[in-house]
Amino acid sequence: MKDIAFWILNTAQSRGASYCDLRVVDERARTVATKNGKVGHASNSESLGVGIRVIAAGAWGFAATQDLSRASVEATAARAVDVARASARVKQHELQLVPERAYVDEWTTPCQVDPFTTSIADNLELLLKVDSELRAVEGVTLAEALLSFRRYEQWFYSSIGSDIHQTKFITGAGYSACAFAGAEIHKRSYPNSFGGQYQNKGYELVEELKLVENARRIAEETVALHKADQCPEGTFDIILDSSQLGLQIHESIGHPIELDRVLGMEANFAGTSFLTTDKLRHLRYGSGLVHVVADATLEHGPGLGTFKYDDEGVPAQCTPIITQGLFTGYLSSRETASAIGEDHSNGTMRAEGWNRIPLIRMTNISILPGAKPLTLEELIASTDHGIFFQTNRSWSIDDKRYNFQFGTEIGWEIKGGKLGRMLKNPSYSGITTEFWNSMDAICSRDQWTLWGTPNCGKGQPMQTMGTGHGASPARFRKVKVGSAYKGT
């Protein structure tokens, strides 16, 4: 790899690049899925290539290749410089990077069991056991289960002298049951919707999730939703489970704090942001209980936004985003940090693979748990009348990330501090800052889970990346409920 780096850096500099970095990426992936007792999908894939990023004539250039021969990588480096010079003809401002020092380091995700040492046959056996449990419940019409493994190895080199080797293991697992009856389809997922739970771990995550043990309960809830009452419409106190709060964070905090969106440099898929730079350290984002961090460090947990260095060679950091309700931080890069008066990047640049340019991406955007001991049961017991929302079903939010509407797979009425009747088609809506300011309680650390979102899209061409969101169940006062699925 060092030879490849030398050829690229030498070519870029000899052609006039003032800066160059490169990422050689070797990726392996496996996905296994079942559907109603049969194999739904099984695939292994491998990918190896290099992406080269340069600055020449004050503009960025990028090029990539999967041919790692000397002639190919030198030609690709030259092409990146040509792209930069072409881009410089239409640049609107001078490009400046905040300083960063060189690092020489090696890091690997803590991994107890390499998932690729398990056989596809064993993977399918587990999924078919889950499938059997789900379909054993009368009324289930569709059962789907999934395992996903990824090994992502990267070598990063830069013209300032960085030489960083990182290897990440990512494991995901989950399933869902659907029940179709009359004109309705209801769905329940475990341990989360949209593929399940994902973390930077090995196969030990699959064993921790107790997939088979929870399948019968999930299937029974799916069928029971057909007889459940429609979620009422009105203003209620609501409690969000940990996973739903994680998605709420993703959509109404994670995307609007991406500084490239704020500055108008990026708008694909998630729009721009209401968090203009004048709001930094001035906006009351939430109540005093709202403490949110962007934390890529290993100490935060095995989230999909955990790493040792980002794709600019900047060390992982913990950045306070909301502190006692006050908006205190963005996600930045070496290019954008100076726009908010910072002298360093907080290390959030990542790319989907070797053939994509790094973008500002969420790391682990998490709400810190409450300082005082508080369980979900105790939180419910202290709620006189409200609704408990579990497991996301749908979401909608405007292109400034301000007005939103969310639906979950299942809800439960709370009366007199106890869970009451099951509710179908639960939904709630609000305005981002009003919603977060209405939070009056959050459960403690023992109720906190670091959830993985593996499918966050951004950029053009689109890049799909994993992010992490830690959350404990929390309560919000006087929220508009029930309008999304009215009459369904």
Buried (B, 14 or more C-beta within 10 A) or exposed (E): BEEBBEBBBBBBBEBEBBBBBBBBBBBBBBBBBBBEEEEBEBEEEEBBBBBBBBBBBBBBBBBBBEEBEEEBBBBBBBBBBBBBBEBBEEEEEEBEBBEBEEBEBEBEBEBEBEBBEBEBEEBBEBBBBBBBBBBEBEBBBBBBBBBBBBBBBBBBBBBBEBBBBBBBBBBBBBBBBBBBEEEEBBBBBBBBBBBBBBBBBBBBBBEBBEBBEBBBEBBBBBBBBBEBEBBEBEEBBBBBBBBBBBBBBBBBBBBBBBBBBBBEBBBBBBBBBBBEEEBBEEBBBBBEBBBBBBBBBBEBBBBBBBBBBBBBBBBBBBBBBBBEBBBBBBBBBBBBBBBBEBEBBBBBBBBBBBBBBBBBBBBBBBBBBBEEEBBBBBBBBEBEEBBBBBBBBEBEBEBBBBBBBBBBBBBBBBEEBEBBEBBBBBBBBBBBBBBBBBBBBBBBEEBBBBBBBBEBEBBEEEBEBBBBBBBBBBBBBEBBBBEBBEEE
